[in-house]
Amino acid sequence: MNAETPSAGDLLVRIGGIVFLVGAVATLVTVAPLFLGTDRFPAPAYFVCMLMGVGFALAAAGLVRSAAAQRRAAADGSAG
């Protein structure tokens, strides 16, 4: 793997960040009617807000995966 190709852990962090941002925007849009005094969104709109947690979990999994790969590489380098 060359330096230009992201590892799987890095890709998970990027995807997790994007999913988190989508969830954050959905949360802002869903909460706005409460402050503006307009009609609430239907229930499925609130489920999109859960993407924030999913994105955080994906990014955390990517960080753990990258750390484990770096630890393996360091262990292989010191052993050989």
C-alpha positions in Angstrom: 0.0 0.0 0.0 1.4 3.4 -1.0 1.2 6.7 1.0 -1.6 8.0 -1.3 -4.0 5.1 -0.5 -5.8 5.6 2.8 -6.0 2.6 5.1 -9.3 1.1 6.1 -9.2 2.8 9.5 -8.6 6.3 7.9 -11.5 5.6 5.5 -13.8 4.7 8.5 -12.8 8.0 10.2 -13.7 10.0 7.1 -17.0 8.2 6.5 -17.8 8.6 10.2 -17.1 12.3 10.0 -19.4 12.8 7.1 -22.2 10.7 8.6 -21.8 12.7 11.9 -22.1 16.0 10.0 -25.2 14.8 8.2 -26.7 13.9 11.6 -25.7 17.2 13.1 -27.3 19.2 10.3 -30.4 17.0 10.6 -30.5 17.8 14.3 -30.3 21.5 13.7 -33.0 21.4 11.1 -35.2 19.2 13.3 -34.8 21.4 16.4 -35.3 24.7 14.6 -39.2 24.5 14.5 -39.2 24.3 18.3 -37.6 27.7 18.5 -39.4 29.2 15.5 -42.8 28.2 16.7 -43.7 26.3 13.5 -45.1 22.8 13.0 -42.9 19.9 14.1 -41.3 17.5 11.6 -42.7 13.9 11.4 -41.0 11.2 13.5 -38.8 9.8 10.7 -37.0 13.2 10.6 -35.9 12.6 14.2 -34.5 9.2 13.3 -32.1 10.9 10.9 -30.7 12.7 13.8 -29.4 9.4 15.1 -26.9 9.4 12.4 -24.8 11.7 14.6 -24.2 8.8 17.0 -23.7 6.3 14.2 -21.1 8.6 12.7 -19.3 9.0 16.0 -19.2 5.2 16.4 -17.8 4.7 12.9 -15.1 7.3 13.5 -14.2 5.7 16.8 -14.0 2.3 15.2 -11.7 3.7 12.5 -9.4 5.3 15.2 -9.2 2.0 17.0 -8.5 0.1 13.8 -5.8 2.6 12.8 -4.2 2.4 16.2 -4.2 -1.4 16.1 -2.6 -1.4 12.7 0.1 1.1 13.8 0.8 -1.0 16.9 1.1 -4.2 14.8 3.5 -2.4 12.4 5.6 -1.1 15.3 5.7 -4.6 16.9 6.7 -6.1 13.5 9.4 -3.5 13.0 11.0 -4.0 16.4 10.9 -7.8 16.1 12.6 -7.9 12.7 
